[in-house]
Amino acid sequence: MDNNLTITKALDFFRAFKGDEITFENSHCGTYTNLYSEIHGVGISSLRVKVNPGYPNPDCVDQDNMTDVSIDSIRTIISKDAPVKLEDIDGKILYLEGFISKNKTLFTPSENKVLEKLLERMKLFYSKVLGEGNIDSGEEEEEIERSRFKSLFIDL
């Protein structure tokens, strides 16, 4: 990652899910800030993005017009408010734990507290949702309203 990593970009990354839309730019792949592109997947420290077909001959894309966008390249993310899966939240908890451990020196003490507070909230939220449903019964995967997840980011 470049030196463009900020607490705002980190929080945007942990708020993002598949299906959301993004604008991004970085020094070696160019600027993709005029049109929104769709997020197709969320990884440990990057988003898998299908670049908007409105960009002629985009750089750094594969044959499917996909690219990986690192956290420091995020400009804006628009949430689609679609329900999220419980397993995706579990993954975000693991990613956030690793992110905090790896990037502690890049943030101020107060920013680190924000990330740790978010991690604590995510863990409590996950436990609460597990306690609400019949997830172990073999039923279809639990989906959670996005607004419930987004509330974890309020007043960090």
PLY file of the C-alpha trace (Angstrom):
ply
format ascii 1.0
element vertex 156
property float x
property float y
property float z
element edge 155
property int vertex1
property int vertex2
end_header
0.00 0.00 0.00
1.06 3.56 -0.63
1.23 6.30 1.97
-2.38 7.27 1.15
-3.90 5.02 3.81
-6.26 6.96 6.08
-8.67 5.99 8.82
-11.56 7.09 6.57
-10.46 4.76 3.76
-10.00 1.92 6.24
-13.51 2.40 7.64
-14.94 2.59 4.10
-13.21 -0.69 3.28
-14.65 -2.48 6.31
-18.12 -1.07 5.52
-18.05 -2.36 1.89
-19.67 -5.55 0.57
-20.07 -7.31 -2.75
-22.50 -5.38 -4.95
-21.56 -1.94 -3.64
-20.11 0.60 -6.05
-16.73 2.31 -5.90
-14.60 5.03 -7.41
-10.85 4.66 -7.05
-7.47 5.81 -8.29
-3.84 4.94 -7.85
-0.53 6.01 -9.31
0.07 2.98 -11.54
-3.45 2.12 -12.77
-4.99 5.53 -13.33
-8.04 7.41 -12.21
-11.47 5.78 -12.10
-13.44 8.51 -10.38
-15.92 9.62 -13.06
-18.00 6.43 -13.20
-18.82 3.94 -10.46
-17.58 0.36 -10.78
-19.09 -2.65 -9.02
-17.41 -4.47 -6.15
-17.41 -8.21 -6.87
-15.55 -9.36 -3.79
-13.90 -8.28 -0.56
-10.49 -9.67 0.32
-8.12 -9.29 3.23
-6.80 -5.89 2.12
-8.34 -5.22 -1.28
-11.61 -5.14 -3.17
-12.16 -7.12 -6.37
-13.80 -4.66 -8.74
-15.37 -4.97 -12.20
-14.33 -1.75 -13.88
-17.20 0.18 -15.41
-17.40 -0.55 -19.17
-17.69 3.20 -19.78
-13.92 3.49 -19.33
-12.25 2.91 -22.70
-9.16 0.67 -22.51
-8.72 0.70 -18.73
-5.27 -0.08 -17.30
-4.53 -2.87 -14.82
-7.55 -5.06 -15.60
-7.73 -8.75 -16.50
-9.61 -10.28 -19.45
-12.88 -9.98 -17.48
-12.32 -6.24 -16.90
-11.61 -6.93 -13.20
-8.97 -5.37 -10.96
-7.97 -5.43 -7.31
-8.29 -2.10 -5.50
-6.21 -1.64 -2.36
-7.59 0.22 0.64
-5.42 3.28 0.00
-6.84 3.64 -3.55
-10.48 3.98 -2.44
-12.09 7.34 -3.19
-15.79 6.70 -2.54
-18.00 3.69 -1.92
-21.75 3.71 -2.42
-23.63 1.10 -0.40
-26.46 -0.73 -2.16
-28.14 -1.55 1.18
-28.60 -5.18 0.19
-28.70 -7.67 3.08
-25.34 -9.08 4.17
-24.48 -12.66 5.02
-23.34 -13.65 8.47
-20.26 -15.36 7.05
-19.21 -12.07 5.42
-19.30 -10.35 8.79
-17.24 -13.17 10.29
-14.68 -12.60 7.52
-14.61 -8.88 8.20
-13.82 -9.55 11.86
-10.83 -11.70 10.86
-9.66 -9.14 8.29
-9.98 -6.29 10.79
-7.98 -8.18 13.42
-5.17 -8.69 10.91
-5.41 -5.13 9.62
-5.07 -3.67 13.12
-2.10 -5.90 13.91
-0.30 -5.14 10.64
-0.99 -1.40 10.43
-0.83 -0.23 14.05
2.16 2.04 13.37
0.44 3.80 10.44
-2.30 5.29 12.60
-2.36 7.63 15.57
-3.29 6.22 18.99
-6.79 7.72 18.69
-7.26 6.18 15.22
-6.12 2.80 16.56
-8.74 3.12 19.30
-11.39 3.71 16.62
-10.36 0.52 14.82
-10.27 -1.47 18.05
-13.69 -0.11 19.03
-15.06 -1.17 15.63
-13.58 -4.63 16.09
-15.21 -4.94 19.51
-18.56 -3.81 18.09
-18.32 -6.29 15.20
-17.60 -9.18 17.56
-20.52 -8.26 19.84
-22.81 -7.81 16.84
-21.79 -11.19 15.41
-22.43 -12.91 18.75
-25.80 -11.21 19.09
-26.90 -12.23 15.58
-25.77 -15.81 16.23
-27.93 -15.84 19.35
-30.99 -14.54 17.48
-31.38 -17.17 14.80
-31.45 -20.82 13.97
-28.17 -20.77 12.13
-27.08 -24.25 13.28
-30.33 -25.84 12.13
-29.12 -26.22 8.54
-31.53 -23.61 7.22
-30.58 -21.20 4.47
-27.76 -18.84 5.35
-28.63 -16.00 7.71
-28.96 -12.58 6.10
-28.79 -9.38 8.10
-30.21 -6.01 7.17
-27.40 -3.72 6.05
-28.67 -0.88 8.25
-27.98 -3.00 11.34
-24.39 -3.55 10.22
-23.91 0.12 9.26
-24.97 1.18 12.74
-21.69 -0.29 14.05
-19.85 2.63 12.41
-21.87 5.39 14.11
-20.02 7.47 16.72
-16.69 5.72 16.44
0 1
1 2
2 3
3 4
4 5
5 6
6 7
7 8
8 9
9 10
10 11
11 12
12 13
13 14
14 15
15 16
16 17
17 18
18 19
19 20
20 21
21 22
22 23
23 24
24 25
25 26
26 27
27 28
28 29
29 30
30 31
31 32
32 33
33 34
34 35
35 36
36 37
37 38
38 39
39 40
40 41
41 42
42 43
43 44
44 45
45 46
46 47
47 48
48 49
49 50
50 51
51 52
52 53
53 54
54 55
55 56
56 57
57 58
58 59
59 60
60 61
61 62
62 63
63 64
64 65
65 66
66 67
67 68
68 69
69 70
70 71
71 72
72 73
73 74
74 75
75 76
76 77
77 78
78 79
79 80
80 81
81 82
82 83
83 84
84 85
85 86
86 87
87 88
88 89
89 90
90 91
91 92
92 93
93 94
94 95
95 96
96 97
97 98
98 99
99 100
100 101
101 102
102 103
103 104
104 105
105 106
106 107
107 108
108 109
109 110
110 111
111 112
112 113
113 114
114 115
115 116
116 117
117 118
118 119
119 120
120 121
121 122
122 123
123 124
124 125
125 126
126 127
127 128
128 129
129 130
130 131
131 132
132 133
133 134
134 135
135 136
136 137
137 138
138 139
139 140
140 141
141 142
142 143
143 144
144 145
145 146
146 147
147 148
148 149
149 150
150 151
151 152
152 153
153 154
154 155
